[in-house]
């Protein structure tokens, strides 16, 4: 015979309502009571009947997170942060990847979700401004990333412009004047690469430094291998440079590997900086100067907005820019 919520309540010496509150993450429960209920759940092997709960409440307690890929550390770490933030609301996160493919991203939006999830955190890379109407879905949603602005949904963004300017100014303040950039996407007018490259050019202009267009190299999917390949291409040009701004950290780490293989000293000969502050940036050799877009703030803010939207607590759509922090490390300053 299946274990019921009443069985758990009897085992813990509480009411079935208290068991339900614990299972649904209700915050105003004494820790002693919560511990008793959780111990009873473990002892009896109780599993909540989600189908029954859905019929009663219209909620699943599950939200979806759609990201381009998990092989990119930024998105993997963002997913971790989202799971933690959702847990604070008693929610479970279902993760799906879209491969940064426009058709798969559209499919993720159009997929009938029914009673599977209560809301969606959505981070597209293949869509653009022309797809803004595709965001009008019945599922409560919060948009992440920089592909579509001023859409019909709540939006949490990275401060790409000021964050990029901060790291480029840091390089300029170190006396660097031939600052290469890797990871550009020629022909792209919207998106993270376009925004960061534009801010890089603006920061150089503010210092009266010409933009070295020959020192701008593409970077594939922004993986380590792409960074190494971009650096090989840059070195083969024969153009002098004394710094590299990689449009994300994985590109920067690949570039560091290629520079080291060619006997280039970092930062003595060439300083290297990135963007994202993935965990590896603190442990690479040398440690990487980078911009931290505050993934925890992004995830917590996005989940909070989504919960408000799911509860119908707001009507106007919000756009929130997450604060950034510049971490200066060995790749631009040398050993401490």
Rosetta silent file (secondary structure, phi, psi, omega in degrees, C-alpha in Angstrom):
SEQUENCE: XXXXXXXXXXXXXXXXXXXXXXXXXXXXXXXXXXXXXXXXXXXXXXXXXXXXXXXXXXXXXXXXXXXXXXXXXXXXXXXXXXXXXXXXXXXXXXXXXXXXXXXXXXXXXXXXXXXXXXXXXXXXXXXXXXXXXXXXXXXXXXXXXXXXXXXXXXXXXXXXXXXXXXXXXXXXXXXXXXXXXXXXXXXXXXXXXXXXXXXXXXXXXXXXXXXXXXXXXXXXXXXXXXXXXXXXXXXXXXXXXXXXXXXXXXXXXXXXXXXXXXXXXXXXXXXXXXXXXXXXXXXXXXXXXXXXXXXXXXXXXXXXXXXXXXXXXXXXXXXXXXXXXXXXXXXXXXXX
SCORE:     score description
SCORE:     0.000 S_00000001
   1 L     0.000  135.466 -177.628    0.000    0.000    0.000 S_00000001
   2 L   -68.476  143.387  176.619    1.329    3.433   -0.940 S_00000001
   3 L   -74.138  135.351 -178.883    2.410    5.754    1.841 S_00000001
   4 L  -109.029  170.234  177.045    0.133    8.784    2.160 S_00000001
   5 H   -63.342  -33.300  177.759    0.587   12.290    3.520 S_00000001
   6 H   -65.682  -35.297  177.248   -1.556   11.289    6.496 S_00000001
   7 H   -63.469  -42.542  178.351    0.877    8.473    7.250 S_00000001
   8 H   -63.288  -42.554  179.593    3.731   10.972    7.275 S_00000001
   9 H   -61.655  -42.650  179.421    1.741   13.336    9.511 S_00000001
  10 H   -64.160  -41.989 -179.949    0.999   10.531   11.968 S_00000001
  11 H   -64.347  -38.280 -176.948    4.679    9.482   12.027 S_00000001
  12 H   -88.186  -12.056 -179.411    5.861   13.063   12.633 S_00000001
  13 L    74.410   33.821  179.592    3.108   13.947   15.090 S_00000001
  14 L  -132.003  179.782  178.682    1.853   16.873   13.023 S_00000001
  15 L   -84.617  156.049  174.441   -1.131   17.689   10.821 S_00000001
  16 H   -57.094  -33.461  178.583   -1.315   16.736    7.116 S_00000001
  17 H   -61.954  -39.283  178.680   -1.423   20.474    6.382 S_00000001
  18 H   -65.706  -40.149  176.892    1.968   20.901    8.064 S_00000001
  19 H   -60.531  -43.959  178.997    3.390   18.068    5.965 S_00000001
  20 H   -61.222  -41.799  179.367    2.044   19.777    2.848 S_00000001
  21 H   -62.510  -40.481  178.459    3.617   23.095    3.881 S_00000001
  22 H   -64.914  -45.472 -178.649    6.994   21.424    4.355 S_00000001
  23 H   -63.176  -29.123 -177.782    6.769   19.639    1.007 S_00000001
  24 L   -97.213    9.164  174.357    5.903   22.912   -0.745 S_00000001
  25 L    74.592   23.076  179.172    8.726   24.901    0.839 S_00000001
  26 L   -60.850  127.811 -169.325    6.525   27.118    3.031 S_00000001
  27 L   -77.230  -25.807 -170.324    9.025   29.344    4.871 S_00000001
  28 L   -94.366   62.605  178.009    7.247   29.998    8.191 S_00000001
  29 L  -129.235  134.343  179.076    7.742   26.613    9.819 S_00000001
  30 L   -60.685  142.679 -176.497    9.845   25.952   12.894 S_00000001
  31 H   -62.154  -34.522  178.749   13.035   24.121   12.048 S_00000001
  32 H   -62.848  -41.754  178.649   12.276   21.449   14.648 S_00000001
  33 H   -66.923  -44.109  178.872    8.937   20.732   12.969 S_00000001
  34 H   -58.494  -42.939 -179.356   10.483   20.722    9.508 S_00000001
  35 H   -63.086  -40.564  179.238   13.143   18.245   10.665 S_00000001
  36 H   -62.764  -44.362 -178.709   10.504   15.901   12.105 S_00000001
  37 H   -65.350  -44.636 -179.712    8.518   15.926    8.885 S_00000001
  38 H   -64.402  -36.653  177.790   11.576   15.357    6.694 S_00000001
  39 H   -65.536  -39.591  178.748   12.703   12.499    8.941 S_00000001
  40 H   -67.238  -38.970  177.025    9.260   10.902    8.655 S_00000001
  41 H   -60.368  -45.280  179.515    9.308   11.313    4.872 S_00000001
  42 H   -65.802  -42.128 -176.093   12.688    9.573    4.692 S_00000001
  43 H   -65.260  -37.928 -176.003   11.669    6.822    7.121 S_00000001
  44 H   -93.980  -10.982 -179.149    8.456    5.985    5.251 S_00000001
  45 L    69.813   34.770 -177.101    9.780    6.598    1.734 S_00000001
  46 L   -71.913  139.263  174.310    6.957    9.001    0.941 S_00000001
  47 L  -128.675  126.392 -178.787    6.777   10.501   -2.556 S_00000001
  48 L   -64.600  139.289  175.009    4.381   13.337   -3.351 S_00000001
  49 L   -83.415   95.510 -175.878    1.764   12.604   -6.005 S_00000001
  50 H   -63.435  -36.668 -178.736    2.491   15.489   -8.372 S_00000001
  51 H   -61.824  -43.583  179.432   -0.472   14.713  -10.615 S_00000001
  52 H   -65.798  -41.040 -179.746   -2.882   14.958   -7.689 S_00000001
  53 H   -64.510  -39.434  179.797   -1.261   18.137   -6.462 S_00000001
  54 H   -61.879  -43.242 -179.016   -1.466   19.674   -9.942 S_00000001
  55 H   -62.789  -33.826 -176.742   -5.180   18.943  -10.217 S_00000001
  56 H   -80.475  -44.374 -171.870   -5.801   20.588   -6.865 S_00000001
  57 H  -105.249  -17.601 -174.655   -3.540   23.643   -7.088 S_00000001
  58 L    75.152    9.251 -179.597   -2.875   24.083  -10.805 S_00000001
  59 L  -121.590  149.978  177.125    0.842   24.215   -9.933 S_00000001
  60 L  -104.880  -21.097 -173.010    3.655   21.722  -10.476 S_00000001
  61 L    75.816   14.512 -178.676    6.354   23.309   -8.318 S_00000001
  62 E  -124.775  135.309  170.762    8.648   23.013  -11.356 S_00000001
  63 E  -120.116  157.568  179.465   10.111   25.758  -13.559 S_00000001
  64 E  -104.636  147.821  172.098   12.142   25.313  -16.739 S_00000001
  65 E  -124.702  115.900  178.959   15.512   26.844  -17.591 S_00000001
  66 E  -107.193  115.871 -179.337   16.368   26.891  -21.312 S_00000001
  67 E  -127.510  159.752 -178.630   20.025   27.690  -22.046 S_00000001
  68 L   -61.369  -44.471 -176.468   22.186   27.252  -25.168 S_00000001
  69 L  -164.266  158.406  175.223   24.536   24.655  -23.673 S_00000001
  70 L  -105.007   -6.959  176.521   25.967   23.326  -20.435 S_00000001
  71 L   -74.800  -17.747  172.593   29.440   22.668  -21.860 S_00000001
  72 L   -84.719  119.784 -174.449   30.031   26.414  -21.579 S_00000001
  73 H   -55.814  -33.346 -179.221   30.953   27.016  -17.915 S_00000001
  74 H   -59.044  -47.399 -177.627   29.016   30.280  -17.732 S_00000001
  75 H   -71.155  -33.899  176.916   25.704   28.566  -18.489 S_00000001
  76 H   -64.102  -43.839 -179.714   26.520   25.592  -16.259 S_00000001
  77 H   -71.762  -33.225  174.056   27.278   27.905  -13.340 S_00000001
  78 H   -63.255  -40.927  178.799   24.191   29.997  -14.118 S_00000001
  79 H   -62.130  -42.955  176.853   22.113   26.802  -13.974 S_00000001
  80 H   -57.745  -44.824 -179.021   23.584   25.977  -10.549 S_00000001
  81 H   -65.537  -37.935  178.943   22.691   29.451   -9.325 S_00000001
  82 H   -66.869  -39.855  178.282   19.163   29.175  -10.718 S_00000001
  83 H   -61.749  -43.708  179.242   18.630   25.812   -9.016 S_00000001
  84 H   -64.124  -44.032 -178.743   19.751   27.297   -5.685 S_00000001
  85 H   -65.210  -40.999  179.476   17.535   30.375   -6.122 S_00000001
  86 H   -65.214  -36.624  178.974   14.529   28.256   -7.099 S_00000001
  87 H   -59.503  -30.694  178.207   15.100   26.035   -4.071 S_00000001
  88 L   -66.045  -20.853  177.265   14.568   29.056   -1.840 S_00000001
  89 L  -102.822    8.673 -177.926   11.022   29.177   -3.207 S_00000001
  90 L    72.082   24.710 -177.294   10.494   25.432   -2.919 S_00000001
  91 L  -106.893  150.417  173.916   10.750   25.040   -6.688 S_00000001
  92 E  -104.504  146.810 -178.058   12.498   22.420   -8.809 S_00000001
  93 E  -110.070  127.820  172.746   14.284   23.371  -12.044 S_00000001
  94 E  -102.617  121.963 -174.541   14.013   21.371  -15.269 S_00000001
  95 E  -102.669  134.585  171.667   16.911   22.220  -17.600 S_00000001
  96 E  -131.519  147.301  179.711   16.820   22.010  -21.382 S_00000001
  97 E  -112.682  147.104 -175.329   19.512   22.993  -23.875 S_00000001
  98 L  -115.001   -6.514  179.388   18.919   24.524  -27.288 S_00000001
  99 L    66.954   17.605 -177.724   22.399   24.458  -28.831 S_00000001
 100 L    58.210   23.600 -178.768   22.092   28.176  -29.662 S_00000001
 101 L   -96.722  126.839 -174.470   20.056   27.017  -32.668 S_00000001
 102 H   -57.308  -44.835 -177.598   17.247   29.365  -33.697 S_00000001
 103 H   -65.219  -39.817  178.628   14.808   26.606  -34.640 S_00000001
 104 H   -68.650  -34.304  177.263   15.390   24.730  -31.406 S_00000001
 105 H   -67.418  -39.763  176.824   14.944   27.956  -29.441 S_00000001
 106 H   -66.128  -37.944  177.589   11.649   28.611  -31.206 S_00000001
 107 H   -62.955  -40.422  178.931   10.596   25.033  -30.525 S_00000001
 108 H   -61.873  -33.734  178.244   11.371   25.508  -26.845 S_00000001
 109 H   -75.162  -40.593 -173.394    9.047   28.518  -26.843 S_00000001
 110 H   -82.300  -16.057 -175.379    6.265   26.900  -28.839 S_00000001
 111 L   -58.750  126.138  176.403    6.313   23.557  -27.010 S_00000001
 112 L   -64.173  120.489 -175.558    3.006   22.981  -25.205 S_00000001
 113 L   -98.405  -20.049  176.352    3.996   22.844  -21.547 S_00000001
 114 L    48.710 -124.848 -178.839    0.560   22.161  -20.084 S_00000001
 115 L   -99.869   18.783 -178.562    0.968   21.161  -16.458 S_00000001
 116 L   -74.371  -44.355 -178.205    4.659   20.291  -16.773 S_00000001
 117 L  -137.033  158.278  179.371    6.098   23.591  -15.509 S_00000001
 118 L   -94.829  -17.719 -177.766    4.829   26.776  -13.896 S_00000001
 119 E  -167.682  171.693 -174.834    7.272   29.156  -15.594 S_00000001
 120 E  -136.749  129.410  166.257   10.284   29.503  -17.864 S_00000001
 121 E   -98.303  122.998 -166.050   13.710   31.152  -17.561 S_00000001
 122 E  -127.919  120.038 -178.392   14.766   31.616  -21.166 S_00000001
 123 E  -123.195   92.026 -178.659   18.255   32.410  -22.501 S_00000001
 124 L   -90.162  153.013  171.750   18.351   32.463  -26.319 S_00000001
 125 L  -123.149  -19.365 -176.990   21.364   33.007  -28.586 S_00000001
 126 L   -93.852  -19.761 -178.454   19.847   32.324  -31.983 S_00000001
 127 L   -82.113  167.873  178.570   16.846   34.653  -31.833 S_00000001
 128 L  -145.865 -174.881 -177.779   16.859   38.379  -32.568 S_00000001
 129 H   -55.157  -30.653 -179.142   14.638   41.481  -32.393 S_00000001
 130 H   -67.741  -12.706 -178.115   12.506   40.177  -35.271 S_00000001
 131 H  -100.653   12.800 -172.981   11.412   37.312  -33.007 S_00000001
 132 H   -58.261  -36.529 -178.510   10.061   39.487  -30.216 S_00000001
 133 H   -68.043  -19.659  178.472    6.450   38.406  -30.804 S_00000001
 134 H   -67.463  -17.333 -179.108    7.472   34.781  -30.267 S_00000001
 135 H   -77.940   -7.573 -178.948    7.913   35.645  -26.585 S_00000001
 136 L   -82.498   84.297  179.935    4.154   36.102  -26.188 S_00000001
 137 L  -115.920  168.555  178.330    3.382   32.714  -24.664 S_00000001
 138 L   -79.990  -17.278 -179.073    0.898   31.552  -22.054 S_00000001
 139 L   -83.234  127.552  174.894    3.729   30.357  -19.817 S_00000001
 140 E   -54.471  137.422 -171.656    5.086   32.986  -17.377 S_00000001
 141 E  -142.955  147.702  167.832    8.616   33.821  -18.548 S_00000001
 142 E  -125.777  128.870 -178.123   11.733   35.786  -17.656 S_00000001
 143 E   -89.444  138.683  174.725   14.213   36.512  -20.444 S_00000001
 144 E  -119.758  152.949  176.155   17.984   36.284  -19.903 S_00000001
 145 L    95.267 -175.216 -169.473   20.735   37.487  -22.226 S_00000001
 146 L  -125.862   30.056  179.915   21.098   40.233  -24.795 S_00000001
 147 L   -88.545  -32.220 -177.418   19.459   39.014  -28.006 S_00000001
 148 L  -132.635  126.328  178.399   16.082   40.723  -27.592 S_00000001
 149 L  -113.467  152.910  174.799   15.444   44.005  -25.775 S_00000001
 150 L    56.509   42.127  177.585   12.194   45.669  -24.685 S_00000001
 151 L   -85.674 -175.605 -176.717   10.136   42.555  -25.249 S_00000001
 152 L   -87.222   22.826 -178.774    6.770   41.641  -23.707 S_00000001
 153 L  -136.721  163.065  174.022    8.389   39.763  -20.791 S_00000001
 154 E   -63.863  149.068 -172.161   10.505   40.501  -17.734 S_00000001
 155 E  -142.627  127.803  174.425   14.210   40.683  -18.593 S_00000001
 156 E  -114.621  126.275 -170.484   17.386   40.356  -16.507 S_00000001
 157 E  -123.121  155.089  169.853   20.550   41.547  -18.265 S_00000001
 158 E   -82.275  145.380  175.557   24.328   41.617  -17.838 S_00000001
 159 L   -83.322   72.375 -175.603   25.937   45.054  -17.720 S_00000001
 160 H   -64.330  -39.054 -175.027   27.970   44.292  -20.830 S_00000001
 161 H   -68.471  -58.483 -177.070   28.751   47.907  -21.727 S_00000001
 162 H   -67.878  -34.884  177.939   30.059   49.216  -18.409 S_00000001
 163 H   -63.897  -44.334  178.018   31.671   45.873  -17.528 S_00000001
 164 H   -64.392  -44.786  179.396   33.586   45.778  -20.811 S_00000001
 165 H   -60.164  -36.634 -179.511   34.635   49.407  -20.512 S_00000001
 166 H   -63.509  -43.945 -177.090   35.922   48.729  -17.005 S_00000001
 167 H   -74.207  -35.046  177.754   38.206   45.887  -18.083 S_00000001
 168 H   -69.694  -39.426  176.134   39.469   47.707  -21.193 S_00000001
 169 H   -61.892  -37.881  177.352   40.170   50.832  -19.136 S_00000001
 170 H   -59.359  -45.353  178.494   42.109   48.639  -16.723 S_00000001
 171 H   -62.311  -42.512  178.878   44.288   47.410  -19.589 S_00000001
 172 H   -64.507  -38.713  178.837   44.783   50.973  -20.813 S_00000001
 173 H   -67.798  -20.617  174.993   45.697   52.128  -17.302 S_00000001
 174 L   -83.339    3.169  178.052   48.377   49.428  -17.296 S_00000001
 175 L    90.576    7.051 -179.989   49.929   51.205  -20.290 S_00000001
 176 L   -79.073  136.413 -178.283   48.631   48.794  -22.939 S_00000001
 177 L  -129.138  -19.790  176.997   47.809   50.447  -26.245 S_00000001
 178 L  -109.082   81.235 -173.223   47.651   47.636  -28.820 S_00000001
 179 E   -98.489  109.380  176.847   44.742   45.696  -27.356 S_00000001
 180 E   -77.089  160.512  176.530   43.572   42.807  -29.499 S_00000001
 181 E  -134.970  134.828  178.572   40.067   41.369  -29.152 S_00000001
 182 E  -124.064  142.769  179.141   38.996   37.774  -29.818 S_00000001
 183 E   110.495    8.315 -178.957   35.505   36.360  -30.161 S_00000001
 184 E   -69.412  159.286  177.898   33.908   38.908  -32.479 S_00000001
 185 L  -128.430   92.442 -177.716   31.079   37.877  -34.788 S_00000001
 186 L   -54.582  136.549  179.240   31.254   39.885  -38.030 S_00000001
 187 L    87.956   -9.321  179.140   27.870   40.963  -39.308 S_00000001
 188 L   -84.825  122.392 -179.667   26.203   40.569  -35.919 S_00000001
 189 L   -98.830  -21.683  179.387   24.333   43.727  -34.936 S_00000001
 190 L  -126.453  162.639  178.073   22.720   42.418  -31.758 S_00000001
 191 L   107.428  172.462 -173.112   23.870   40.102  -29.020 S_00000001
 192 H   -61.773  -43.762 -177.692   26.669   39.843  -26.511 S_00000001
 193 H   -61.786  -45.415 -179.309   29.565   39.870  -28.997 S_00000001
 194 H   -63.838  -42.552 -178.514   28.333   43.019  -30.732 S_00000001
 195 H   -65.569  -46.400 -177.383   27.688   44.816  -27.453 S_00000001
 196 H   -68.753  -37.678  177.890   31.050   43.933  -25.912 S_00000001
 197 H   -66.405  -40.889  177.937   32.987   44.783  -29.058 S_00000001
 198 H   -62.260  -40.619  179.239   31.210   48.129  -29.308 S_00000001
 199 H   -69.004  -36.227  175.596   32.001   48.933  -25.676 S_00000001
 200 H   -59.098  -46.986 -179.983   35.638   47.903  -26.224 S_00000001
 201 H   -64.365  -39.339  179.015   35.889   50.348  -29.147 S_00000001
 202 H   -64.568  -40.421  179.955   34.236   53.111  -27.109 S_00000001
 203 H   -64.174  -41.048  176.692   36.677   52.625  -24.223 S_00000001
 204 H   -62.007  -43.588 -178.891   39.644   52.909  -26.595 S_00000001
 205 H   -62.004  -36.622  179.278   38.167   56.063  -28.116 S_00000001
 206 H   -60.960  -28.288  179.520   37.764   57.610  -24.675 S_00000001
 207 L   -96.725    4.617 -179.316   41.543   57.297  -24.242 S_00000001
 208 L    71.537   24.435 -178.892   42.255   58.567  -27.743 S_00000001
 209 L  -101.612  124.405  178.774   43.518   55.143  -28.825 S_00000001
 210 L   -62.044  145.931  176.937   42.660   54.044  -32.383 S_00000001
 211 L   -76.231  118.498 -178.970   40.727   50.802  -32.711 S_00000001
 212 L   -81.240   84.660 -172.359   43.184   48.241  -34.175 S_00000001
 213 H   -59.602  -28.831  178.377   40.771   46.577  -36.587 S_00000001
 214 H   -68.980  -17.395 -177.322   43.428   44.116  -37.775 S_00000001
 215 H   -98.668   20.563  176.277   43.633   42.804  -34.216 S_00000001
 216 E  -106.636  119.137 -172.564   39.975   41.733  -34.054 S_00000001
 217 E  -124.758  142.431  178.090   39.561   37.980  -34.542 S_00000001
 218 E   -69.518  169.107 -175.177   36.473   35.747  -34.584 S_00000001
 219 L  -145.226   26.997  174.250   36.041   33.063  -31.963 S_00000001
 220 L    54.514 -131.077 -176.618   33.634   30.321  -33.021 S_00000001
 221 L   -92.311   13.871  177.363   31.422   29.105  -30.172 S_00000001
 222 L    63.958   40.540  172.651   33.466   30.807  -27.449 S_00000001
 223 L  -101.748  174.195  179.296   35.024   27.610  -26.143 S_00000001
 224 H   -60.000  -42.818 -179.168   38.652   27.131  -25.036 S_00000001
 225 H   -61.518  -37.191  178.140   39.564   25.558  -28.358 S_00000001
 226 H   -65.917  -37.805  178.089   38.143   28.581  -30.171 S_00000001
 227 H   -65.530  -40.544  178.470   40.249   30.890  -28.019 S_00000001
 228 H   -65.725  -42.934  179.195   43.406   28.928  -28.782 S_00000001
 229 H   -64.678  -40.453  179.167   42.627   28.928  -32.519 S_00000001
 230 H   -63.896  -38.802  179.314   41.892   32.663  -32.478 S_00000001
 231 H   -68.424  -39.101  176.002   45.186   33.332  -30.739 S_00000001
 232 H   -59.662  -42.237  178.283   47.090   31.242  -33.279 S_00000001
 233 H   -63.625  -41.138 -178.873   45.453   33.302  -36.014 S_00000001
 234 H   -64.924  -44.029  179.469   46.329   36.525  -34.220 S_00000001
 235 H   -64.340  -35.139 -178.450   49.971   35.529  -33.786 S_00000001
 236 H   -69.768  -19.109  179.990   50.196   34.525  -37.455 S_00000001
 237 H   -66.790  -29.558 -178.592   49.184   38.024  -38.537 S_00000001
 238 L    79.071    7.789  178.243   52.524   39.416  -37.411 S_00000001
 239 L   -86.124  132.356 -179.749   50.832   42.546  -36.044 S_00000001
 240 L   -68.506  141.477  173.129   52.236   43.714  -32.683 S_00000001
 241 L  -150.773  149.577 -178.034   49.904   43.673  -29.669 S_00000001
 242 L  -119.778    2.854  177.058   50.492   44.014  -25.943 S_00000001
 243 E  -157.855  157.836  176.898   47.110   42.925  -24.559 S_00000001
 244 E  -134.594  126.835  169.635   44.149   40.718  -25.429 S_00000001
 245 E  -105.860  113.256  176.855   40.548   41.207  -24.398 S_00000001
 246 E   -92.898  137.459 -173.398   38.652   37.959  -24.900 S_00000001
 247 L   -71.809   -9.158  164.070   34.884   38.361  -25.072 S_00000001
 248 L  -152.597  171.832 -172.418   34.457   35.581  -22.529 S_00000001
 249 H   -68.913  -37.355 -177.588   36.648   33.643  -20.093 S_00000001
 250 H   -65.733  -36.953  172.957   36.810   30.349  -21.971 S_00000001
 251 H   -60.621  -43.225 -179.206   38.204   32.176  -25.010 S_00000001
 252 H   -62.648  -40.661 -179.464   40.718   33.863  -22.709 S_00000001
 253 H   -66.404  -39.568  175.225   41.827   30.545  -21.201 S_00000001
 254 H   -64.656  -38.494  178.464   42.366   29.070  -24.655 S_00000001
 255 H   -64.869  -40.214  178.017   44.325   32.171  -25.650 S_00000001
 256 H   -60.678  -41.795  179.930   46.541   31.862  -22.581 S_00000001
 257 H   -61.919  -43.815 -178.993   47.337   28.264  -23.505 S_00000001
 258 H   -67.979  -41.931  178.641   48.346   29.264  -27.054 S_00000001
 259 H   -61.084  -44.207 -179.803   50.436   32.232  -25.895 S_00000001
 260 H   -62.875  -39.787  179.669   52.257   30.063  -23.371 S_00000001
 261 H   -63.293  -27.663  179.501   52.955   27.429  -26.021 S_00000001
 262 L   -93.224    8.137  177.584   54.626   30.144  -28.127 S_00000001
 263 L    75.360   16.525  178.198   56.779   31.305  -25.231 S_00000001
 264 L   -82.140  128.537 -177.899   54.898   34.591  -24.794 S_00000001
 265 L   -84.954  133.765  179.945   55.103   35.795  -21.198 S_00000001
 266 L  -116.106  122.767    5.181   51.847   36.795  -19.502 S_00000001
 267 L   -98.551    8.432 -173.989   51.472   39.609  -18.564 S_00000001
 268 L   -54.471  -49.022  179.926   55.038   40.808  -19.252 S_00000001
 269 L   -89.434  -45.711 -177.289   54.705   40.572  -23.033 S_00000001
 270 L  -139.261  125.681  173.519   50.928   40.357  -23.393 S_00000001
 271 E   -86.899  148.257 -178.644   48.221   40.974  -20.781 S_00000001
 272 E  -130.805  135.305  176.939   45.036   38.892  -21.058 S_00000001
 273 E  -138.112  154.368 -179.691   41.546   39.648  -19.747 S_00000001
 274 E  -132.698 -159.505 -178.586   38.153   38.007  -20.119 S_00000001
 275 E  -151.761  131.995  173.743   34.517   38.329  -19.108 S_00000001
 276 L   129.713  -29.867 -176.543   32.220   36.129  -16.955 S_00000001
 277 L    52.472   51.795  172.501   34.405   35.245  -13.930 S_00000001
 278 L   -65.392  160.462 -175.335   33.804   31.516  -14.245 S_00000001
 279 H   -55.321  -38.077 -176.367   35.211   29.496  -11.345 S_00000001
 280 H   -62.034  -23.633 -177.712   38.235   28.402  -13.374 S_00000001
 281 H   -61.675  -28.400 -179.822   39.375   32.033  -13.716 S_00000001
 282 H   -81.018  -11.907 -173.136   40.521   32.021  -10.092 S_00000001
 283 L  -124.087   -0.407  177.475   42.613   28.858  -10.559 S_00000001
 284 L   -70.194  169.354  178.588   44.103   29.151  -14.045 S_00000001
 285 L  -125.590  107.388   -0.633   47.800   29.813  -14.475 S_00000001
 286 L   -75.200  163.701  174.524   48.086   32.733  -14.447 S_00000001
 287 L   -62.601  150.510 -166.993   44.826   33.594  -12.728 S_00000001
 288 L  -101.326  127.468  168.832   42.577   35.540  -15.064 S_00000001
 289 E   -70.220  131.429 -173.100   41.528   39.175  -14.858 S_00000001
 290 E  -160.619  166.069  176.557   37.840   39.228  -15.703 S_00000001
 291 E   -99.435  127.905  177.666   34.464   40.880  -15.246 S_00000001
 292 E   -95.603  111.838 -179.783   32.036   39.193  -12.866 S_00000001
 293 L   -80.823    0.920  178.290   28.439   39.743  -14.096 S_00000001
 294 L    65.805   71.144  179.351   27.136   38.328  -10.787 S_00000001
 295 H   -58.423  -36.910 -178.742   25.427   35.111  -11.834 S_00000001
 296 H   -62.905  -44.031  177.732   23.945   34.667   -8.351 S_00000001
 297 H   -63.717  -42.612  179.285   22.226   38.055   -8.567 S_00000001
 298 H   -59.489  -48.761 -176.804   21.040   37.287  -12.108 S_00000001
 299 H   -66.175  -46.611 -178.198   19.600   33.924  -11.099 S_00000001
 300 H   -64.163  -42.543  179.505   17.990   35.105   -7.870 S_00000001
 301 H   -63.544  -44.471 -178.875   16.486   38.181   -9.537 S_00000001
 302 H   -62.567  -44.250  179.764   15.168   36.147  -12.468 S_00000001
 303 H   -65.928  -42.296  178.225   13.591   33.526  -10.210 S_00000001
 304 H   -60.145  -44.435  178.279   12.055   36.194   -7.957 S_00000001
 305 H   -62.142  -41.524 -178.150   10.558   37.955  -10.990 S_00000001
 306 H   -64.976  -42.392  178.810    9.265   34.669  -12.343 S_00000001
 307 H   -62.066  -42.663  176.923    7.608   33.747   -9.044 S_00000001
 308 H   -60.686  -41.813 -179.860    5.918   37.167   -8.918 S_00000001
 309 H   -67.024  -41.468  178.240    4.741   36.679  -12.485 S_00000001
 310 H   -62.451  -34.077 -178.856    3.472   33.157  -11.721 S_00000001
 311 L   -85.042   -4.611 -179.457    1.549   34.523   -8.745 S_00000001
 312 L    70.498   27.063 -175.698    0.060   37.335  -10.819 S_00000001
 313 L   -82.892  -11.198 -175.589    1.529   39.946   -8.467 S_00000001
 314 L  -136.016  159.753  177.233    2.688   42.343  -11.215 S_00000001
 315 L  -121.341  -45.176 -179.980    1.434   43.730  -14.513 S_00000001
 316 L   -74.239  142.883  177.536    4.209   45.906  -15.948 S_00000001
 317 L   -82.723  140.857 -176.413    7.221   44.141  -17.423 S_00000001
 318 L  -109.954  144.392  171.638   10.556   44.893  -15.762 S_00000001
 319 E  -120.706  120.087 -174.894   14.077   45.181  -17.222 S_00000001
 320 E  -123.825  129.567  177.169   16.847   44.808  -14.653 S_00000001
 321 E   -99.505  122.830 -179.004   20.600   45.164  -15.252 S_00000001
 322 E   -74.432  143.182  178.087   22.703   43.091  -12.885 S_00000001
 323 L   -71.236  154.744  179.832   25.701   44.812  -11.217 S_00000001
 324 L  -120.703  163.263  173.676   29.224   43.768  -12.213 S_00000001
 325 E  -135.556  135.199  175.056   32.593   43.563  -10.461 S_00000001
 326 E   -92.332  122.860  176.630   36.024   43.755  -12.100 S_00000001
 327 E  -105.413  112.758  178.748   38.488   41.216  -10.681 S_00000001
 328 L   -94.328  127.327 -174.730   42.099   42.124  -11.502 S_00000001
 329 L  -135.484 -163.403 -170.154   44.461   39.150  -11.300 S_00000001
 330 H   -63.280  -28.970 -174.605   47.809   37.819  -12.466 S_00000001
 331 H   -67.643  -13.990  174.075   47.061   37.793  -16.193 S_00000001
 332 H  -123.174  -20.214 -175.590   47.238   41.601  -16.224 S_00000001
 333 H  -109.945  -16.424 -174.465   49.079   42.467  -13.005 S_00000001
 334 L    85.038  175.994 -179.384   51.594   39.661  -12.622 S_00000001
 335 L   -59.498  144.234  179.499   52.190   37.616   -9.449 S_00000001
 336 L   -69.582    0.000    0.000   51.128   39.304   -6.214 S_00000001
